[in-house]
């Protein structure tokens, strides 16, 4: 057998991956069980390197799943049995709330407790390059020399809900690498930013004083998903008002799990309130365990995520049935009212289903 360093340099062959994957799956309709046998030697070594926490392997694996490169699905299948151990913390809130600074302070806190941390920062997409705008990562430069912290920025690439499409997969990679905690900082798009609740074990909503109508501006969206509220920049005028509005909203409705989200005041730029926030996170995790809610919440999250995964898979297959030229032709026919879009979609879905049947 070749050495690890030699295996790492072996290129992935798309055709070989597909052929081996088909052999591994067996005939259509049989039970599908993914094993390392459906991976090339190079990607098998990548799995081992990711599990060892190697930062270069993590970077390569996350890029692989983010770009949907050849073998990405088999890689995730091989890593999945090693996931489920990391705590996933979602940090969300409006732009300018200080999410990056607070994530930075929390990372320092957990590192002092000798916990390993993975950070996924979902950034806005550049309209010119399609890549992530990395301005917020400047605040986390102190951690780049710490092997116990891995930081990855991801572009939204047009995804709604504040999360990049591959964020959940990237979190799984970090989980499989043995990180104790995975923190996900969302892009900050206001009330649409609710996808995080289907991924995080604990969701922290960060507010700041001076947002005009304060809580009223975002109560229709992210206010309902908070497990913990943080009022950052609490040394600014208006912090007490924000707290009163949160408590007024909490008095109007009780959560189904009967948890009352605590309100933690912080000044992230000075590290004030970080310890209290970490304690609030621990308290909620303990509550979930005590009330046997952790597994139930996980099942509910996976229900939502499975629907999203099915939707994405079907969309990809449907797109494969229609090239750009055909799509333009169909659009022109509809615009001229030569055919209706509803019948067309039904036809395309039938083709997609038939195509899936020959997988």
ZIGI-V276841 format. One record per pair of residues at least 6 apart in sequence whose ideal C-beta (glycine too) atoms are under 6 Angstrom apart, sorted by the first residue. I is the first residue (numbers start at 1). J is the second residue. D is the distance in Angstrom with one decimal. If there is no record, write none. Layout:
{{I;J;D} {I;J;D}}
This chain:
{{4;45;5.9} {7;41;5.1} {7;42;5.7} {7;45;4.0} {8;45;5.5} {10;41;5.7} {10;42;3.7} {12;40;5.8} {12;42;5.9} {12;70;5.2} {12;71;5.2} {14;70;4.1} {17;70;5.7} {17;71;4.9} {20;38;5.4} {21;38;4.8} {24;37;5.5} {24;38;3.9} {25;32;5.1} {34;77;3.2} {36;44;5.3} {36;78;5.5} {38;74;4.9} {39;74;5.3} {39;78;5.9} {43;71;5.1} {43;75;5.9} {46;57;5.8} {47;78;4.8} {49;57;3.4} {50;57;4.8} {50;61;5.1} {50;176;6.0} {50;177;5.3} {53;177;4.8} {53;178;5.4} {55;150;5.9} {58;150;5.8} {58;177;5.8} {61;173;5.0} {62;152;5.7} {62;170;4.8} {62;173;5.4} {64;72;4.9} {65;72;4.7} {65;166;5.4} {65;169;4.2} {66;166;4.3} {76;169;6.0} {79;176;4.1} {82;176;4.3} {83;172;5.1} {83;175;4.3} {83;176;5.1} {86;175;4.1} {86;179;5.1} {86;182;4.9} {87;181;5.2} {87;201;5.5} {88;171;6.0} {88;182;4.9} {88;200;4.9} {88;201;4.9} {89;183;4.8} {89;202;5.2} {90;184;5.1} {90;196;3.9} {90;200;3.1} {90;203;4.5} {91;99;5.2} {91;103;5.6} {91;185;4.8} {91;204;5.2} {92;186;4.5} {92;193;5.2} {92;196;5.1} {92;205;5.8} {92;222;5.9} {93;99;5.7} {93;205;5.7} {93;206;3.4} {94;188;5.8} {94;190;5.6} {95;188;4.1} {97;206;4.4} {97;208;4.9} {97;232;5.8} {98;232;4.4} {98;268;4.8} {99;185;5.1} {99;206;5.6} {100;136;4.1} {100;139;4.8} {101;139;5.5} {101;268;4.1} {101;269;5.8} {102;268;4.2} {103;183;5.5} {103;185;5.1} {104;139;5.4} {104;140;5.1} {105;268;5.4} {105;271;5.3} {105;274;4.4} {107;117;5.1} {107;149;5.7} {109;274;5.1} {109;278;5.3} {110;117;5.4} {110;181;5.7} {111;148;5.6} {115;180;4.1} {115;181;5.7} {116;148;4.8} {116;179;4.9} {116;180;5.0} {117;149;4.9} {117;181;5.1} {118;150;4.8} {118;174;3.5} {118;179;4.1} {118;182;4.5} {119;151;4.6} {119;183;5.0} {120;152;5.4} {120;167;6.0} {120;170;5.5} {120;184;4.8} {121;153;4.8} {121;185;4.6} {122;154;5.3} {122;163;5.7} {122;164;5.1} {122;167;6.0} {122;186;5.3} {122;187;4.8} {123;132;3.9} {123;133;5.2} {123;153;5.3} {123;155;6.0} {124;133;5.2} {124;187;5.7} {125;155;4.4} {125;156;5.0} {125;157;5.3} {126;133;5.5} {131;155;5.4} {132;153;4.5} {132;155;3.9} {134;153;5.4} {137;153;5.5} {140;151;5.7} {143;149;4.3} {154;164;4.3} {156;164;5.2} {156;187;5.5} {159;165;5.0} {160;192;6.0} {161;192;5.9} {161;195;3.3} {162;186;3.8} {162;187;4.9} {162;189;5.2} {162;193;3.4} {162;195;6.0} {163;195;4.4} {168;199;5.3} {171;182;5.2} {174;182;4.9} {186;193;5.4} {186;196;5.4} {190;218;5.6} {191;218;5.1} {191;220;5.4} {191;221;2.2} {191;222;5.8} {193;222;5.5} {194;225;5.5} {196;203;5.8} {197;203;5.4} {197;225;4.2} {198;301;5.0} {198;304;4.4} {198;305;5.7} {202;227;5.1} {202;281;5.5} {202;284;5.6} {203;225;5.3} {203;227;5.0} {204;228;4.8} {204;230;5.8} {205;222;5.4} {205;226;3.7} {205;229;5.6} {206;230;4.6} {206;232;5.4} {207;231;5.5} {207;242;5.6} {208;232;5.2} {208;233;4.8} {209;236;4.7} {209;238;3.3} {209;239;4.8} {209;242;5.5} {210;238;5.4} {211;217;5.8} {214;242;5.2} {214;245;5.7} {215;245;4.0} {215;246;6.0} {226;261;5.0} {227;261;5.7} {227;284;5.2} {228;261;5.6} {228;262;5.9} {228;280;5.0} {229;246;5.5} {229;261;5.5} {229;263;4.6} {230;264;5.1} {230;266;5.6} {231;239;5.4} {231;242;5.3} {231;265;5.0} {232;266;5.0} {232;268;5.4} {234;265;3.8} {234;267;6.0} {235;267;5.2} {243;263;5.7} {246;263;5.8} {257;293;5.5} {259;287;5.9} {262;280;4.9} {264;273;5.8} {264;276;5.2} {264;277;4.8} {264;280;5.3} {265;273;5.5} {266;272;5.9} {266;273;3.2} {288;294;4.2} {317;352;4.8} {317;356;5.9} {318;348;5.8} {318;352;4.7} {321;348;5.9} {321;351;4.9} {321;352;5.6} {330;344;5.9} {333;339;5.0} {334;341;5.1}}
